[in-house]
Amino acid sequence: QAQRYIGYKPYNPVTNGVDLSMASTAVPTAEDNNKSASANSGEVKFTAAGVRFDYVNRIYVKIVAPSIERVTVSVDGQNLAITKTDSENVYIAYSNGISALDFAEKLVFTLSVNGEAVQTLTYTVNDYALAKSGDAEIGELSLALYRYGKSTVLYAASVNN
């Protein structure tokens, strides 16, 4: 599916010409299906979420803050590394790698300042794939990612029976 997206050419990676590393979606609202975001506090907030395509897929969140001093981002109580982006006051944090079997697993990101939670965001790889499915540049590849995750779950279930 990935090679069909780009047109099969040996030695031509499927990602040529597509910036998958930073393809994000806006922070979802509480009304969005399977996603939620609580109210945030002032200058420190999540602004976007997406998936980093690499040797392993990882969900990332973008954070706007005047400084990351005393700011933490965690998933299931585990603090994530926060790094500066090229944009002023914009930072990014990545989840651990996510197996195709876990594309539907909801990760709850918690943004805290001085140890106090100011915002939460629930997101899955499937949320990203479905949000991007209509995108002209990456839509077909996003749907392939979603279908791949679904097929691995079905395959694993059939092997374990």
TIZA-843145 format. One line per field, with one value per residue (C-alpha): z, x, y. Coordinates in Angstrom, 3 decimals, always signed. Each point is the difference from the previous one (the first is absolute). Last residue first. Example, Ala and Ser with C-alpha at 12.3 -4.5 7.8 and 13.67 -1.06 7.14 Angstrom:
BEGIN
zz	(+7.140:+0.660)
xx	(+13.670:-1.370)
yy	(-1.060:-3.440)
END
This chain:
BEGIN
zz	(+18.759:+0.490:-3.729:-0.880:+2.634:-1.194:-3.585:+0.987:+2.014:-2.844:-2.491:+2.009:+0.277:-3.720:-0.802:+2.000:-1.600:-3.471:+0.810:+0.925:-3.214:-2.050:+1.821:-0.037:-2.589:-0.802:+3.614:+0.331:+2.104:+2.212:+2.921:-0.415:+0.214:+2.954:+2.039:-0.938:+1.480:+3.211:+2.055:+3.418:+1.013:+3.503:+1.129:+3.072:+2.252:+3.039:+0.590:-0.468:-3.419:-1.327:-3.427:+0.111:-3.090:+0.089:-2.539:-1.411:-1.588:-3.513:-1.707:+2.546:-2.216:-2.423:+2.820:+1.533:+0.859:+3.158:-0.063:-1.397:+1.463:-1.960:+0.864:-1.419:+1.677:-3.180:-2.888:-0.864:+2.466:+3.584:+1.583:+2.766:+1.245:+1.263:+3.614:+0.802:+2.015:-2.671:-2.606:+1.312:-1.063:+2.466:+0.418:+2.933:-2.441:-3.424:-0.805:-1.590:-0.762:-3.066:-0.089:-2.955:+0.598:-1.570:-0.686:-0.900:-2.915:-0.137:-2.658:-0.628:-0.485:+2.698:+0.676:+0.870:+2.703:+0.045:+2.231:+3.521:+2.545:+2.185:-0.247:+1.846:+1.586:-2.164:-0.071:-0.579:-3.263:-1.217:-2.722:-0.747:-2.051:+0.091:+2.424:+2.569:-2.535:-1.994:-0.065:-3.613:-2.236:-0.821:-2.904:+1.523:-0.878:-2.991:-2.188:-3.364:-2.973:+0.310:+2.677:-2.065:-0.311:-3.545:-0.219:-2.194:-1.464:+0.691:-0.345:+3.171:+1.450:-1.706:+1.913:+3.300:-0.904)
xx	(-6.581:+3.160:+0.781:-3.493:+0.115:+3.432:-1.303:-3.034:+2.116:+2.543:-2.808:-1.377:+3.439:+0.624:-3.412:+0.787:+3.438:-1.490:-2.601:+2.778:+1.888:-3.088:-0.548:+3.562:+0.070:-3.678:-1.134:-3.269:+1.490:+1.960:-2.441:-0.407:+3.733:+0.456:-2.815:+1.285:+3.417:-1.855:-0.608:-1.253:+1.135:+0.222:+0.556:+1.106:+1.218:+1.836:+3.617:+1.385:-1.652:-1.483:-1.031:-1.549:-0.065:-2.529:+0.829:-2.958:+0.915:-1.484:+3.424:+1.056:+0.466:+1.943:+2.511:+0.454:+3.430:+0.227:-1.806:+1.638:+0.134:+0.244:+0.692:-1.135:+0.979:+1.667:-0.103:+3.013:-1.222:+1.189:-0.012:-2.074:+0.962:-2.995:-0.996:-1.601:-3.224:-2.116:+1.275:+1.780:+0.831:+1.844:+0.454:+2.062:+2.305:-1.426:+0.058:-2.430:-2.173:-1.724:-0.045:-0.069:-1.001:+1.516:-1.229:+2.698:+0.308:+3.131:+2.739:-1.346:-3.419:-0.685:-3.721:-1.959:-1.223:-0.364:-0.225:+0.482:+0.077:+2.100:-0.872:-3.280:-1.156:-1.668:-3.520:-0.145:+0.666:-1.770:+0.152:-2.009:-2.549:+0.566:-2.260:+2.772:+1.983:+2.918:+3.333:+0.602:+1.355:+3.569:+2.252:+3.386:+2.125:-2.066:+1.433:-0.903:+2.341:+1.546:-1.886:-0.535:+3.745:+1.319:+2.564:-2.326:-2.820:-3.597:-2.301:-0.065:-3.272:+0.402:+3.261:-1.799:-2.804)
yy	(-19.148:+2.118:+0.062:+1.233:+2.773:+1.132:+0.167:+2.036:+2.455:+0.213:+0.677:+2.926:+1.615:-0.428:+1.460:+3.144:+0.393:-0.528:+2.653:+2.405:-0.812:+0.796:+3.281:+1.333:+2.761:+0.512:-0.310:-1.908:-2.812:+2.428:-0.045:-3.775:-0.624:+2.359:-1.485:-3.478:+0.841:+0.790:+3.148:+1.114:+3.485:+1.377:+3.567:+1.989:-2.811:+1.397:-1.094:+3.514:+0.107:-3.225:-1.263:-3.462:-2.207:-2.829:-2.684:-1.894:-3.310:-0.254:-0.211:-2.642:-3.061:+2.200:+0.434:+3.438:+1.353:+2.108:+3.310:+3.124:+3.525:+3.243:+3.623:+3.336:+3.298:+1.300:-2.441:-2.178:-2.622:-0.405:-3.441:-1.558:-3.463:-1.941:-0.523:-3.355:+0.263:-1.705:+2.453:+3.081:+3.526:+2.192:+3.755:+1.367:+1.841:-0.661:+3.716:+2.486:-3.021:-1.441:-3.782:-2.338:-3.597:-3.074:-3.499:-2.483:-2.417:-2.153:+0.041:+3.493:+1.516:+2.609:+0.147:+3.094:+2.326:+3.756:+3.070:-1.361:+2.802:+2.293:+3.713:-0.055:-3.237:-2.569:-1.377:-3.718:-1.722:-3.071:-2.587:-3.115:+1.998:+3.742:+1.889:+0.449:+1.995:-1.312:+1.812:+0.914:-2.721:-0.759:-0.888:+0.799:-2.995:-0.973:+2.742:-1.496:+0.418:-3.438:-1.966:-3.131:-0.409:-0.152:-2.806:-2.046:+2.076:-0.876:+2.982:+2.156:-1.282:-3.379:-0.454:+0.618:-2.390)
END
